[in-house]
Amino acid sequence: MALGAILAFAVDWNVSGVDLHTVGWILMVVGAGGLILFFVFWNRRRAPRAFAVVRQPRVAEVVSTFDQPMPPPPVDRL
């Protein structure tokens, strides 16, 4: 944007086939558009997320081996 402003407002040169004032205005518009896009994407990156973190309770790990006998199932007595 600064280079565009310099070409549009401060330069008195004449280059054959190129209008430096128009090039300056084009550079300023492109620079402003780039700055707007930068802030749009920067804001999107910092926006809060739409999900909640739910913590699950931890379960103690039970270590068992196959050679341990299984207890018999409970018997219903009438």
C-alpha positions in Angstrom: 0.0 0.0 0.0 2.9 2.4 0.8 4.5 1.8 -2.6 1.2 2.4 -4.3 0.6 5.6 -2.4 4.1 6.8 -3.4 3.5 6.0 -7.0 0.0 7.6 -7.0 0.8 10.8 -5.1 4.5 11.6 -5.0 6.0 10.6 -8.4 6.2 13.0 -11.3 8.0 10.6 -13.7 6.7 9.8 -17.1 7.3 6.3 -18.4 6.3 5.5 -21.9 3.5 3.0 -22.0 2.9 3.0 -18.2 0.7 5.3 -16.2 2.5 5.3 -12.8 -0.5 7.0 -11.1 -2.8 4.1 -12.2 -0.3 1.5 -11.1 -0.1 3.2 -7.7 -3.9 3.1 -7.3 -4.0 -0.5 -8.3 -1.2 -1.4 -5.7 -3.1 0.5 -3.0 -6.4 -1.4 -3.7 -4.6 -4.8 -3.8 -2.7 -4.0 -0.6 -6.0 -2.9 1.2 -7.7 -6.1 0.0 -4.8 -8.2 1.2 -4.9 -6.4 4.6 -8.7 -7.1 4.9 -8.2 -10.8 4.0 -5.4 -11.0 6.6 -7.6 -9.8 9.4 -10.5 -11.9 8.3 -8.4 -15.1 8.4 -6.7 -14.0 11.6 -10.0 -13.5 13.3 -11.3 -16.8 12.1 -8.2 -18.6 13.6 -8.8 -17.0 17.0 -12.5 -17.6 17.1 -13.9 -19.8 19.9 -14.5 -23.4 18.9 -18.1 -24.8 18.9 -17.3 -27.9 20.9 -17.2 -28.8 24.6 -14.6 -30.9 26.3 -16.1 -33.6 28.4 -13.8 -35.3 30.8 -14.4 -39.0 31.3 -13.6 -40.4 34.8 -10.6 -42.6 34.8 -11.0 -46.3 35.6 -8.4 -48.1 37.5 -6.6 -50.7 35.4 -7.3 -54.3 36.5 -4.5 -56.8 35.8 -5.6 -60.4 35.5 -4.1 -63.5 34.0 -5.7 -66.5 32.5 -4.3 -68.9 35.1 -6.4 -67.4 37.9 -9.5 -69.5 38.6 -12.8 -67.9 37.9 -15.2 -67.8 40.8 -18.4 -69.9 40.3 -21.5 -68.0 39.2 -24.0 -67.2 42.0 -26.6 -69.8 42.7 -30.2 -68.7 43.3 -31.7 -70.8 46.1 -35.4 -70.9 46.6 
